[in-house]
């Protein structure tokens, strides 16, 4: 089970990341939370930190919105770094994107 501290630490650690993996695209960057047990904590963390939680429906369900990438690679890189930081803290997550 995750904690708000895990999400905060992972977000802060990923904040300085830029263009990891060479991703470059115009579109929205997300981090999908895989385990149901972690989703409630992710949703609460998003609410407390004014982040967007997508909910169970939509194009990218059960995800934290990380920003819009305008072909810079920065937001996609941060989303990838955020997912990797969450994984290091025991939260099963991965980066996903929805292009324009």
Secondary structure by P-SEA (a helix, b strand, c coil): cccaaaaaaaaaaaccccccccccccbbbbbbbccccaaaaaaaaaaaacccccccccccccccccccccccaaaaaaaaaaaaaaaaaccbbbbbbbcc
